[in-house]
Amino acid sequence: MTGELWPVSDVLAFLTGSWRVDRTVRDLAADATGTFTGTTAFTPREDGGLLHVESGTFTWHKVTRPAERTLHYLPGEEPGTAEVRFADGRFFHGLDLRTGRHIADHPCSADLYRGEFEVADAGRWRTVWRVKGPAKDLVLTTEYRRA
């Protein structure tokens, strides 16, 4: 993302609502590129967190299929931050956008997922996940725009 970063004092309040999602998935080892297009809804949970439901279509090797995922964004240890968990409750990563930027690591077997989160303004943010290890060599870039 180019330009200045937009600090977010409360990540859960910022994310609440619906977002349009455009993702590019690049498999560097196989020299292949895919795309995901859809929506993400962040809806309030009773515990003060957010339910994150993403749905849309994923195109890979010219085949388009429906795709979805669910995550839970819970209040973090520090005010304004969040803890992201998979649908089954396992920890994924922390999230602190108070500077407008955050880097998170998530080890998965022998591969390492490194996510970079950047906020452009009240209606735009993006993530870039770099996945590197013996099983994967990927770059996943996702642009979010408030719906």
N, CA, C and O of each residue as an XYZ file, in Angstrom:
588
protein
N       0.860     -1.172      0.000
C       0.000      0.000      0.000
C       0.900      1.226      0.000
O       1.869      1.300      0.755
N       0.580      2.153     -0.826
C       1.403      3.349     -0.886
C       0.722      4.480     -0.131
O      -0.489      4.452      0.089
N       1.497      5.459      0.258
C       0.932      6.594      0.969
C       1.054      6.423      2.474
O       1.683      5.490      2.974
N       0.434      7.351      3.167
C       0.500      7.348      4.618
C      -0.404      6.277      5.207
O      -1.407      5.883      4.612
N      -0.023      5.822      6.389
C      -0.841      4.862      7.125
C      -1.862      5.609      7.959
O      -1.642      6.757      8.344
N      -2.968      4.960      8.234
C      -4.058      5.553      8.998
C      -4.168      4.805     10.325
O      -4.638      3.668     10.338
N      -3.750      5.404     11.440
C      -3.820      4.730     12.742
C      -5.264      4.410     13.143
O      -6.178      5.198     12.903
N      -5.445      3.253     13.751
C      -6.753      2.778     14.186
C      -6.697      2.591     15.704
O      -5.976      1.724     16.198
N      -7.452      3.398     16.434
C      -7.392      3.327     17.900
C      -8.113      2.103     18.456
O      -7.772      1.632     19.541
N      -9.109      1.576     17.731
C      -9.870      0.410     18.182
C     -10.129     -0.494     16.977
O     -11.026     -0.227     16.178
N      -9.343     -1.560     16.850
C      -9.421     -2.414     15.659
C     -10.794     -3.073     15.504
O     -11.269     -3.225     14.378
N     -11.442     -3.465     16.602
C     -12.743     -4.128     16.488
C     -13.814     -3.155     15.988
O     -14.653     -3.526     15.167
N     -13.790     -1.927     16.473
C     -14.753     -0.924     16.003
C     -14.500     -0.619     14.524
O     -15.445     -0.480     13.748
N     -13.244     -0.517     14.139
C     -12.885     -0.225     12.744
C     -13.385     -1.320     11.801
O     -13.937     -1.021     10.742
N     -13.194     -2.580     12.177
C     -13.540     -3.685     11.279
C     -15.034     -3.950     11.170
O     -15.486     -4.492     10.162
N     -15.809     -3.583     12.179
C     -17.235     -3.904     12.197
C     -17.924     -3.432     10.920
O     -17.779     -2.284     10.502
N     -18.681     -4.354     10.309
C     -19.423     -4.040      9.095
C     -19.070     -4.984      7.969
O     -18.510     -6.058      8.189
N     -19.406     -4.569      6.757
C     -19.180     -5.397      5.560
C     -18.102     -4.781      4.692
O     -18.003     -3.560      4.562
N     -17.293     -5.656      4.097
C     -16.168     -5.251      3.255
C     -16.186     -6.048      1.958
O     -16.510     -7.236      1.958
N     -15.840     -5.400      0.860
C     -15.593     -6.094     -0.408
C     -14.148     -6.588     -0.363
O     -13.261     -5.887      0.125
N     -13.918     -7.793     -0.872
C     -12.605     -8.425     -0.789
C     -12.126     -8.827     -2.173
O     -12.854     -9.454     -2.943
N     -10.879     -8.453     -2.477
C     -10.205     -8.911     -3.696
C      -8.845     -9.441     -3.278
O      -8.038     -8.713     -2.699
N      -8.593    -10.714     -3.573
C      -7.337    -11.355     -3.156
C      -6.650    -11.968     -4.368
O      -7.287    -12.549     -5.247
N      -5.343    -11.820     -4.387
C      -4.511    -12.499     -5.375
C      -3.646    -13.505     -4.623
O      -3.026    -13.171     -3.614
N      -3.609    -14.725     -5.115
C      -2.784    -15.783     -4.526
C      -1.735    -16.160     -5.565
O      -2.058    -16.634     -6.654
N      -0.481    -15.943     -5.207
C       0.616    -16.297     -6.113
C       1.399    -17.456     -5.515
O       1.925    -17.360     -4.406
N       1.470    -18.549     -6.260
C       2.305    -19.686     -5.890
C       3.625    -19.490     -6.614
O       3.727    -19.732     -7.817
N       4.641    -19.049     -5.869
C       5.923    -18.723     -6.486
C       6.652    -19.969     -6.982
O       7.360    -19.911     -7.987
N       6.487    -21.082     -6.295
C       7.163    -22.316     -6.697
C       6.596    -22.863     -8.012
O       7.342    -23.364     -8.854
N       5.282    -22.765     -8.181
C       4.632    -23.309     -9.370
C       4.394    -22.253    -10.448
O       3.892    -22.568    -11.526
N       4.752    -21.001    -10.159
C       4.511    -19.895    -11.079
C       3.041    -19.865    -11.507
O       2.728    -19.815    -12.696
N       2.150    -19.896    -10.515
C       0.704    -19.886    -10.770
C       0.059    -18.767     -9.949
O       0.532    -18.421     -8.867
N      -1.028    -18.211    -10.486
C      -1.750    -17.145     -9.800
C      -3.232    -17.462     -9.801
O      -3.788    -17.911    -10.803
N      -3.868    -17.220     -8.653
C      -5.308    -17.372     -8.513
C      -5.902    -16.118     -7.915
O      -5.180    -15.234     -7.455
N      -7.244    -16.043     -7.923
C      -7.918    -14.881     -7.363
C      -9.115    -15.311     -6.518
O      -9.756    -16.330     -6.775
N      -9.385    -14.506     -5.513
C     -10.599    -14.652     -4.710
C     -11.315    -13.316     -4.764
O     -10.693    -12.266     -4.605
N     -12.629    -13.352     -4.989
C     -13.465    -12.157     -4.966
C     -14.689    -12.470     -4.132
O     -15.336    -13.500     -4.318
N     -15.004    -11.563     -3.202
C     -16.169    -11.808     -2.375
C     -16.388    -10.706     -1.362
O     -16.060     -9.542     -1.593
N     -16.952    -11.105     -0.233
C     -17.250    -10.172      0.850
C     -16.804    -10.757      2.178
O     -16.693    -11.972      2.347
N     -16.553     -9.857      3.109
C     -16.261    -10.233      4.486
C     -17.180     -9.424      5.374
O     -17.274     -8.205      5.238
N     -17.863    -10.107      6.290
C     -18.719     -9.434      7.266
C     -18.126     -9.646      8.650
O     -17.831    -10.773      9.047
N     -17.954     -8.551      9.379
C     -17.521     -8.590     10.771
C     -18.734     -8.203     11.611
O     -19.130     -7.038     11.642
N     -19.317     -9.177     12.285
C     -20.521     -8.917     13.077
C     -20.235     -9.117     14.565
O     -19.482    -10.014     14.943
N     -20.845     -8.269     15.412
C     -20.577     -8.334     16.851
C     -20.982     -9.667     17.473
O     -21.996    -10.267     17.116
N     -20.148    -10.107     18.419
C     -20.420    -11.284     19.240
C     -20.810    -10.788     20.634
O     -20.536     -9.642     20.992
N     -21.446    -11.654     21.410
C     -21.878    -11.273     22.759
C     -20.710    -10.972     23.692
O     -20.883    -10.241     24.667
N     -19.527    -11.516     23.418
C     -18.369    -11.318     24.295
C     -17.568    -10.064     23.957
O     -16.486     -9.860     24.507
N     -18.085     -9.219     23.056
C     -17.380     -8.002     22.679
C     -16.473     -8.178     21.475
O     -15.882     -7.209     20.999
N     -16.356     -9.393     20.979
C     -15.546     -9.657     19.798
C     -16.366     -9.568     18.531
O     -17.501     -9.091     18.534
N     -15.775    -10.036     17.454
C     -16.438    -10.034     16.148
C     -16.366    -11.419     15.518
O     -15.363    -12.122     15.645
N     -17.434    -11.798     14.843
C     -17.447    -12.991     14.009
C     -17.097    -12.529     12.597
O     -17.748    -11.638     12.051
N     -16.077    -13.129     12.014
C     -15.602    -12.783     10.676
C     -16.008    -13.914      9.742
O     -15.543    -15.044      9.892
N     -16.876    -13.613      8.777
C     -17.300    -14.609      7.795
C     -16.989    -14.056      6.409
O     -17.494    -13.009      6.005
N     -16.140    -14.794      5.695
C     -15.737    -14.411      4.344
C     -16.332    -15.410      3.369
O     -16.258    -16.618      3.593
N     -16.921    -14.915      2.290
C     -17.466    -15.827      1.279
C     -17.333    -15.184     -0.096
O     -17.393    -13.963     -0.245
N     -17.152    -16.042     -1.095
C     -17.005    -15.567     -2.458
C     -16.606    -16.697     -3.375
O     -16.973    -17.851     -3.155
N     -15.841    -16.357     -4.418
C     -15.398    -17.366     -5.374
C     -13.879    -17.308     -5.499
O     -13.274    -16.236     -5.488
N     -13.285    -18.488     -5.617
C     -11.843    -18.623     -5.776
C     -11.581    -19.262     -7.130
O     -12.127    -20.319     -7.447
N     -10.739    -18.610     -7.925
C     -10.379    -19.131     -9.237
C      -8.919    -19.549     -9.208
O      -8.034    -18.752     -8.898
N      -8.681    -20.827     -9.539
C      -7.339    -21.397     -9.538
C      -7.220    -22.314    -10.738
O      -8.049    -23.208    -10.912
N      -6.219    -22.116    -11.561
C      -6.020    -22.895    -12.790
C      -7.283    -22.891    -13.648
O      -7.694    -23.928    -14.167
N      -7.892    -21.714    -13.789
C      -9.073    -21.486    -14.634
C     -10.328    -22.204    -14.142
O     -11.308    -22.306    -14.879
N     -10.308    -22.705    -12.901
C     -11.487    -23.339    -12.314
C     -11.975    -22.446    -11.172
O     -11.214    -22.117    -10.262
N     -13.255    -22.057    -11.229
C     -13.839    -21.184    -10.207
C     -14.762    -21.998     -9.311
O     -15.626    -22.740     -9.780
N     -14.550    -21.834     -7.987
C     -15.336    -22.573     -6.995
C     -15.752    -21.625     -5.877
O     -15.095    -20.611     -5.645
N     -16.854    -21.956     -5.177
C     -17.201    -21.165     -3.998
C     -16.153    -21.381     -2.903
O     -15.583    -22.465     -2.782
N     -15.908    -20.343     -2.114
C     -14.938    -20.441     -1.021
C     -15.444    -19.618      0.153
O     -16.091    -18.587     -0.027
N     -15.139    -20.089      1.355
C     -15.513    -19.328      2.549
C     -14.604    -19.704      3.705
O     -13.968    -20.758      3.706
N     -14.559    -18.816      4.688
C     -13.836    -19.100      5.921
C     -14.449    -18.275      7.040
O     -15.084    -17.245      6.811
N     -14.241    -18.755      8.248
C     -14.750    -18.092      9.444
C     -13.607    -17.930     10.432
O     -12.842    -18.863     10.676
N     -13.503    -16.734     10.996
C     -12.531    -16.444     12.040
C     -13.245    -15.726     13.173
O     -14.352    -15.217     12.995
N     -12.609    -15.686     14.343
C     -13.137    -14.950     15.489
C     -12.116    -13.900     15.883
O     -10.948    -14.218     16.106
N     -12.546    -12.657     15.970
C     -11.703    -11.549     16.416
C     -12.153    -11.192     17.827
O     -13.266    -10.703     18.020
N     -11.300    -11.434     18.807
C     -11.634    -11.204     20.208
C     -10.859    -10.000     20.735
O      -9.798     -9.672     20.206
N     -11.377     -9.336     21.775
C     -10.625     -8.220     22.346
C      -9.237     -8.684     22.786
O      -9.088     -9.735     23.410
N      -8.220     -7.879     22.448
C      -6.846     -8.203     22.819
C      -6.548     -7.817     24.256
O      -7.395     -7.263     24.956
N      -5.330     -8.117     24.684
C      -4.924     -7.801     26.051
C      -4.824     -6.299     26.274
O      -5.111     -5.819     27.371
N      -4.422     -5.549     25.252
C      -4.327     -4.096     25.362
C      -5.537     -3.459     24.690
O      -6.012     -3.970     23.675
N      -6.049     -2.348     25.235
C      -7.210     -1.685     24.619
C      -6.944     -1.354     23.153
O      -5.862     -0.887     22.796
N      -7.947     -1.602     22.307
C      -7.846     -1.285     20.893
C      -7.243     -2.376     20.039
O      -7.223     -2.252     18.814
N      -6.743     -3.456     20.655
C      -6.131     -4.554     19.904
C      -7.080     -5.744     19.837
O      -8.132     -5.747     20.476
N      -6.700     -6.749     19.063
C      -7.527     -7.948     18.919
C      -6.653     -9.189     18.897
O      -5.452     -9.131     18.635
N      -7.289    -10.295     19.177
C      -6.691    -11.623     19.065
C      -7.532    -12.374     18.049
O      -8.749    -12.476     18.205
N      -6.898    -12.901     17.010
C      -7.612    -13.585     15.938
C      -7.487    -15.092     16.148
O      -6.393    -15.619     16.352
N      -8.634    -15.772     16.094
C      -8.674    -17.221     16.277
C      -9.377    -17.877     15.098
O     -10.276    -17.298     14.488
N      -8.949    -19.095     14.790
C      -9.606    -19.887     13.757
C     -11.007    -20.268     14.230
O     -11.338    -20.097     15.404
N     -11.821    -20.780     13.322
C     -13.193    -21.172     13.646
C     -13.243    -22.194     14.781
O     -14.193    -22.200     15.564
N     -12.224    -23.063     14.879
C     -12.211    -24.090     15.926
C     -11.634    -23.588     17.251
O     -11.506    -24.359     18.202
N     -11.281    -22.289     17.319
C     -10.799    -21.700     18.559
C      -9.292    -21.608     18.697
O      -8.802    -20.957     19.620
N      -8.537    -22.249     17.797
C      -7.070    -22.161     17.877
C      -6.598    -20.743     17.597
O      -7.185    -20.031     16.782
N      -5.528    -20.339     18.282
C      -4.948    -19.020     18.093
C      -4.341    -18.903     16.699
O      -3.649    -19.813     16.242
N      -4.602    -17.775     16.020
C      -4.022    -17.496     14.713
C      -2.948    -16.410     14.857
O      -1.774    -16.656     14.582
N      -3.355    -15.204     15.291
C      -2.384    -14.119     15.468
C      -3.026    -12.964     16.234
O      -4.250    -12.874     16.340
N      -2.187    -12.094     16.758
C      -2.653    -10.853     17.358
C      -2.815     -9.797     16.268
O      -2.330     -9.961     15.149
N      -3.512     -8.700     16.619
C      -3.697     -7.622     15.655
C      -3.749     -6.287     16.384
O      -4.628     -6.055     17.214
N      -2.801     -5.414     16.068
C      -2.694     -4.096     16.680
C      -2.462     -3.085     15.563
O      -1.363     -2.994     15.015
N      -3.496     -2.333     15.231
C      -3.411     -1.368     14.137
C      -3.317      0.070     14.643
O      -3.631      1.003     13.903
N      -2.891      0.262     15.889
C      -2.839      1.614     16.455
C      -1.851      2.519     15.719
O      -1.971      3.742     15.804
N      -0.886      1.960     15.007
C       0.017      2.766     14.176
C      -0.419      2.745     12.708
O       0.172      3.433     11.876
N      -1.444      1.963     12.392
C      -1.883      1.786     11.006
C      -1.214      0.622     10.314
O      -1.501      0.324      9.155
N      -0.308     -0.044     11.040
C       0.437     -1.170     10.450
C       0.713     -2.215     11.526
O       0.956     -1.880     12.685
N       0.673     -3.476     11.128
C       0.973     -4.565     12.066
C       1.596     -5.726     11.292
O       1.231     -5.994     10.147
N       2.543     -6.409     11.941
C       3.139     -7.621     11.364
C       2.862     -8.764     12.334
O       3.080     -8.639     13.539
N       2.381     -9.877     11.791
C       2.047    -11.048     12.609
C       2.678    -12.284     11.991
O       2.736    -12.420     10.769
N       3.148    -13.179     12.841
C       3.685    -14.465     12.396
C       2.786    -15.589     12.878
O       2.236    -15.539     13.978
N       2.647    -16.604     12.037
C       1.895    -17.798     12.410
C       2.621    -19.025     11.857
O       2.604    -19.263     10.649
N       3.265    -19.811     12.744
C       3.889    -21.047     12.268
C       2.814    -22.102     11.993
O       1.897    -22.287     12.792
N       2.937    -22.788     10.862
C       1.991    -23.845     10.502
C       2.818    -25.031     10.014
O       3.345    -25.015      8.901
N       2.927    -26.046     10.844
C       3.843    -27.156     10.585
C       5.228    -26.570     10.380
O       5.705    -25.826     11.237
N       5.888    -26.881      9.271
C       7.233    -26.360      9.033
C       7.226    -25.056      8.246
O       8.285    -24.480      7.999
N       6.037    -24.579      7.847
C       5.926    -23.334      7.087
C       5.672    -22.161      8.036
O       5.109    -22.334      9.117
N       6.096    -20.965      7.614
C       5.841    -19.763      8.394
C       4.983    -18.811      7.572
O       5.318    -18.465      6.439
N       3.865    -18.397      8.168
C       3.002    -17.375      7.586
C       3.369    -16.047      8.252
O       3.314    -15.930      9.476
N       3.739    -15.060      7.458
C       4.020    -13.716      7.984
C       3.039    -12.758      7.326
O       3.049    -12.584      6.107
N       2.198    -12.140      8.138
C       1.186    -11.214      7.639
C       1.545     -9.777      7.932
O       1.983     -9.440      9.032
N       1.352     -8.929      6.924
C       1.548     -7.487      7.084
C       0.208     -6.818      6.824
O      -0.379     -6.973      5.753
N      -0.265     -6.076      7.810
C      -1.560     -5.403      7.756
C      -1.314     -3.905      7.671
O      -0.516     -3.369      8.440
N      -1.989     -3.213      6.744
C      -1.853     -1.770      6.605
C      -3.217     -1.151      6.349
O      -4.021     -1.669      5.573
N      -3.463     -0.018      7.027
C      -4.721      0.699      6.877
C      -4.460      2.002      6.127
O      -3.598      2.787      6.521
N      -5.209      2.232      5.038
C      -5.053      3.449      4.235
C      -5.944      4.571      4.742
O      -5.524      5.726      4.814
N      -7.195      4.220      5.097
C      -8.153      5.205      5.604
C      -9.337      4.447      6.188
O      -9.279      3.226      6.332
N     -10.404      5.152      6.523
C     -11.554      4.534      7.194
C     -12.245      3.479      6.340
O     -13.011      2.671      6.866
N     -11.990      3.469      5.041
C     -12.676      2.529      4.168
C     -11.785      1.598      3.383
O     -12.266      0.889      2.500
N     -10.467      1.580      3.686
C      -9.562      0.712      2.925
C      -8.425      0.201      3.805
O      -7.798      0.953      4.550
N      -8.182     -1.099      3.694
C      -7.018     -1.718      4.343
C      -6.608     -2.924      3.534
O      -7.347     -3.379      2.661
N      -5.422     -3.444      3.826
C      -4.975     -4.616      3.080
C      -4.074     -5.493      3.940
O      -3.498     -5.060      4.939
N      -3.981     -6.741      3.505
C      -3.058     -7.687      4.126
C      -2.201     -8.310      3.036
O      -2.650     -8.518      1.909
N      -0.967     -8.600      3.395
C      -0.084     -9.375      2.531
C       0.487    -10.489      3.402
O       1.245    -10.231      4.337
N       0.120    -11.719      3.089
C       0.663    -12.889      3.786
C       1.716    -13.523      2.896
O       1.454    -13.844      1.737
N       2.899    -13.697      3.443
C       3.973    -14.420      2.762
C       4.118    -15.757      3.475
O       4.325    -15.811      4.687
N       4.007    -16.820      2.714
C       4.068    -18.170      3.273
C       5.296    -18.850      2.700
O       5.432    -19.000      1.486
N       6.187    -19.259      3.590
C       7.454    -19.826      3.128
C       7.788    -21.050      3.966
O       7.653    -21.037      5.189
N       8.219    -22.089      3.301
C       8.640    -23.304      3.990
C       8.771    -24.444      3.007
O       8.710    -24.245      1.794
N       8.950    -25.630      3.531
C       9.136    -26.770      2.635
C       7.882    -27.132      1.840
O       7.989    -27.706      0.757
N       6.706    -26.808      2.353
C       5.471    -27.183      1.656
C       4.909    -26.065      0.787
O       4.180    -26.335     -0.167
N       5.239    -24.797      1.105
C       4.606    -23.683      0.402
C       5.582    -22.552      0.143
O       6.546    -22.348      0.881
N       5.301    -21.815     -0.940
C       6.004    -20.583     -1.257
C       4.973    -19.680     -1.921
O       4.868    -19.636     -3.147
N       4.212    -18.958     -1.097
C       3.047    -18.205     -1.555
C       3.115    -16.744     -1.133
O       3.774    -16.396     -0.154
N       2.418    -15.891     -1.894
C       2.141    -14.521     -1.491
C       0.648    -14.292     -1.715
O       0.154    -14.407     -2.837
N      -0.062    -13.967     -0.636
C      -1.505    -13.712     -0.701
C      -1.730    -12.231     -0.371
O      -1.471    -11.795      0.751
N      -2.204    -11.478     -1.335
C      -2.455    -10.048     -1.157
C      -3.943     -9.799     -1.205
O      -4.604    -10.140     -2.186
N      -4.482     -9.199     -0.136
C      -5.926     -8.968     -0.044
C      -6.194     -7.502      0.162
O      -5.632     -6.872      1.059
N      -7.060     -6.960     -0.677
C      -7.518     -5.573     -0.568
C      -8.948     -5.590     -0.035
O      -9.803     -6.313     -0.547
N      -9.198     -4.784      1.000
C     -10.518     -4.661      1.603
C     -11.026     -3.236      1.376
O     -10.303     -2.266      1.606
N     -12.272     -3.123      0.924
C     -12.934     -1.826      0.767
C     -14.294     -1.913      1.430
O     -15.056     -2.852      1.201
N     -14.586     -0.914      2.258
C     -15.863     -0.940      2.980
C     -17.019     -0.961      1.973
O     -17.051     -0.183      1.020
N     -17.953     -1.864      2.211
C     -19.105     -2.034      1.315
C     -20.134     -0.945      1.571
O     -21.176     -0.914      0.916
